[in-house]
Amino acid sequence: MLRACLKTMRGAAVSGCLVLLVMGLAGCASRPTVKQQREQAFEEGRQKALQEQTKDQTPVVLFRGDVRNTRVPWREGLTLAEALVTAQYTWTWDPRLVTVTRQGETHSINPKRLMRGQDNPELEPGDLVEVRH
């Protein structure tokens, strides 16, 4: 490809072709690498949020997704439904995905059972709740 580009173009066009080629090669990354980098950045952000939480000494439950408030103050007996109301879910439809991550373990919650009050676990400080429509 580079040879064909060099043969057909001269002067500034050649340097432009080289710039495009170098930029294309420099920006290449495999999907697994990008996914791993994204997950690592998320975990670093989560750790930073947990560190800020310990500075305040106020225990919280963290939310990610379709909510207005990403930090909900934790109290003894706080349930997922109560925390979700406090976090202010932003969609008019019921969520299709609800997960609770505690100490690195992710647990899926059935949204329909949650809305019926059948699957409404108590949360602990530092839990991460993800809610998606």
MIMIMAR-106672 format. One line per 5 residues: number of its first residue (from 1); their letters; for each residue x, y, z of N, C-alpha, C. Coordinates in steps of 0.1 Angstrom, whole numbers. Layout:
<nodes>
NUM	a	X/Y/Z/X/Y/Z/X/Y/Z | ... $
</nodes>
This chain:
<nodes>
1	mlrac	8/-12/0/0/0/0/9/13/0 | 19/12/8/28/24/9/35/26/-4 | 40/15/-11/47/17/-24/37/23/-34 | 25/18/-35/16/24/-44/13/38/-42 | 12/42/-29/10/56/-25/22/64/-29 $
6	lktmr	34/59/-27/46/67/-30/48/69/-45 | 44/58/-53/46/59/-67/36/69/-74 | 24/69/-69/14/78/-75/14/92/-70 | 20/95/-59/19/108/-53/33/114/-52 | 35/127/-53/47/134/-52/46/145/-41 $
11	gaavs	58/150/-36/59/162/-28/50/161/-15 | 42/171/-14/33/172/-2/23/161/0 | 19/156/-12/10/144/-11/16/132/-5 | 29/130/-8/36/119/-2/37/120/13 | 40/132/18/41/134/33/27/133/39 $
16	gclvl	17/137/32/3/135/37/-1/121/38 | 3/113/28/1/99/28/8/92/40 | 20/96/42/28/90/53/22/94/67 | 17/106/68/11/110/81/-2/102/83 | -10/100/73/-22/92/74/-18/77/78 $
21	lvmgl	-8/72/71/-4/58/74/1/57/89 | 9/66/93/14/66/107/3/67/117 | -6/77/114/-18/79/123/-26/66/124 | -28/60/113/-36/48/112/-30/36/120 | -17/35/119/-10/24/127/-9/27/142 $
26	agcas	-7/40/145/-6/44/159/-19/42/167 | -31/44/160/-44/43/166/-50/29/167 | -43/19/162/-48/6/162/-47/-1/175 | -58/-7/180/-58/-14/192/-69/-25/191 | -66/-37/196/-76/-47/195/-88/-45/205 $
31	rptvk	-99/-51/201/-111/-49/210/-109/-54/224 | -103/-65/226/-100/-70/240/-91/-60/248 | -81/-54/241/-73/-44/247/-81/-32/251 | -89/-27/242/-97/-15/245/-107/-18/257 | -113/-30/256/-122/-34/267/-115/-34/280 $
36	qqreq	-103/-40/280/-96/-42/293/-92/-28/298 | -88/-19/289/-84/-5/293/-96/2/299 | -108/0/293/-120/7/298/-124/1/311 | -123/-12/313/-126/-18/326/-116/-13/337 | -104/-12/333/-93/-8/343/-96/7/347 $
41	afeeg	-100/15/337/-103/29/340/-115/30/349 | -125/22/347/-137/22/355/-133/18/370 | -125/7/371/-121/2/384/-113/13/392 | -104/20/384/-97/31/391/-106/42/396 | -116/45/388/-125/55/392/-134/51/404 $
46	rqkal	-137/38/404/-145/33/415/-137/33/428 | -124/29/427/-115/30/438/-113/44/444 | -112/54/434/-111/68/438/-124/72/446 | -135/68/441/-148/72/447/-149/65/461 | -144/53/462/-144/47/476/-134/54/485 $
51	qeqtk	-123/59/480/-114/66/488/-120/79/493 | -127/86/484/-134/98/488/-144/95/498 | -151/84/497/-161/80/506/-155/79/520 | -144/72/521/-137/71/534/-132/84/540 | -129/93/532/-125/107/537/-137/113/544 $
56	dqtpv	-148/112/538/-160/118/544/-165/111/556 | -162/98/557/-166/89/568/-182/88/567 | -188/91/556/-202/89/554/-204/77/545 | -209/66/550/-211/54/541/-221/57/530 | -218/53/518/-227/55/507/-228/42/499 $
61	vlfrg	-239/42/490/-241/32/480/-239/40/467 | -230/34/458/-227/41/445/-237/36/434 | -241/44/425/-249/41/414/-242/44/401 | -245/36/391/-240/38/377/-251/35/368 | -253/44/358/-264/42/348/-274/53/348 $
66	dvrnt	-286/49/346/-297/59/343/-303/64/356 | -295/72/364/-299/78/376/-294/92/377 | -301/100/385/-296/114/387/-285/115/398 | -287/107/409/-278/108/420/-269/95/420 | -256/97/418/-247/85/418/-242/81/432 $
71	rvpwr	-245/89/442/-242/85/456/-254/86/465 | -258/76/471/-269/75/480/-264/72/494 | -267/81/504/-263/78/517/-268/64/522 | -259/56/528/-263/43/533/-268/44/547 | -277/36/551/-282/35/565/-285/21/567 $
76	egltl	-286/17/580/-289/3/583/-303/-1/577 | -304/-12/571/-317/-17/565/-321/-11/552 | -312/-3/545/-315/3/532/-316/-8/522 | -328/-8/515/-330/-18/505/-327/-12/491 | -326/-21/481/-323/-17/468/-334/-8/462 $
81	aealv	-347/-11/465/-358/-3/460/-358/11/466 | -355/12/479/-354/25/485/-342/33/480 | -331/27/478/-319/34/472/-322/38/458 | -329/30/450/-332/33/436/-341/46/436 | -351/47/445/-359/58/446/-351/71/449 $
86	taqyt	-342/69/459/-333/81/463/-324/85/451 | -319/75/444/-310/78/433/-317/84/421 | -330/84/421/-339/90/410/-336/84/397 | -341/72/394/-341/66/381/-347/75/371 | -341/77/359/-345/87/350/-354/83/339 $
91	wtwdp	-356/70/337/-365/66/325/-379/64/330 | -388/65/320/-402/63/324/-406/48/323 | -398/40/317/-400/25/316/-392/19/327 | -397/7/331/-389/-1/341/-376/-4/336 | -366/-5/344/-352/-9/340/-352/-23/335 $
96	rlvtv	-343/-26/325/-341/-39/320/-329/-46/326 | -320/-39/332/-308/-44/339/-306/-38/352 | -305/-46/363/-301/-41/376/-291/-51/381 | -279/-46/385/-269/-54/391/-264/-48/404 | -260/-56/413/-254/-51/426/-240/-58/426 $
101	trqge	-229/-49/427/-216/-54/428/-211/-51/443 | -207/-62/449/-203/-61/463/-190/-69/464 | -179/-62/468/-166/-68/470/-162/-76/458 | -164/-70/446/-159/-76/433/-169/-87/428 | -179/-91/435/-189/-101/430/-201/-93/425 $
106	thsin	-205/-96/413/-217/-90/407/-229/-99/407 | -240/-94/412/-253/-102/413/-263/-95/405 | -270/-102/396/-281/-97/388/-294/-98/396 | -301/-87/394/-314/-86/401/-325/-86/390 | -335/-94/391/-346/-94/381/-354/-81/383 $
111	pkrlm	-354/-72/374/-361/-59/375/-376/-61/378 | -383/-71/371/-397/-73/374/-400/-78/388 | -391/-87/393/-393/-91/407/-390/-80/417 | -381/-72/413/-377/-60/422/-389/-51/423 | -396/-48/411/-407/-39/411/-419/-45/418 $
116	rgqdn	-420/-58/419/-431/-64/427/-427/-66/442 | -415/-62/445/-411/-63/459/-406/-77/463 | -404/-86/453/-401/-100/456/-386/-102/457 | -378/-94/451/-363/-95/451/-358/-81/454 | -357/-78/467/-353/-65/471/-343/-66/482 $
121	pelep	-330/-68/479/-320/-71/489/-316/-58/497 | -311/-61/509/-305/-50/516/-292/-47/511 | -288/-34/511/-275/-30/505/-265/-27/517 | -253/-28/513/-242/-25/523/-234/-13/518 | -227/-6/527/-219/5/523/-208/1/512 $
126	gdlve	-207/9/502/-197/6/492/-203/-3/480 | -215/-7/481/-221/-15/470/-222/-6/458 | -220/-12/446/-222/-5/434/-234/-11/427 | -244/-2/424/-256/-6/418/-256/-1/403 | -258/-9/394/-259/-5/380/-273/-7/375 $
131	vrh	-279/4/369/-293/4/364/-293/9/350 | -298/1/341/-299/4/327/-313/2/322 | -318/11/313/-331/9/307/-331/-1/295 $
</nodes>
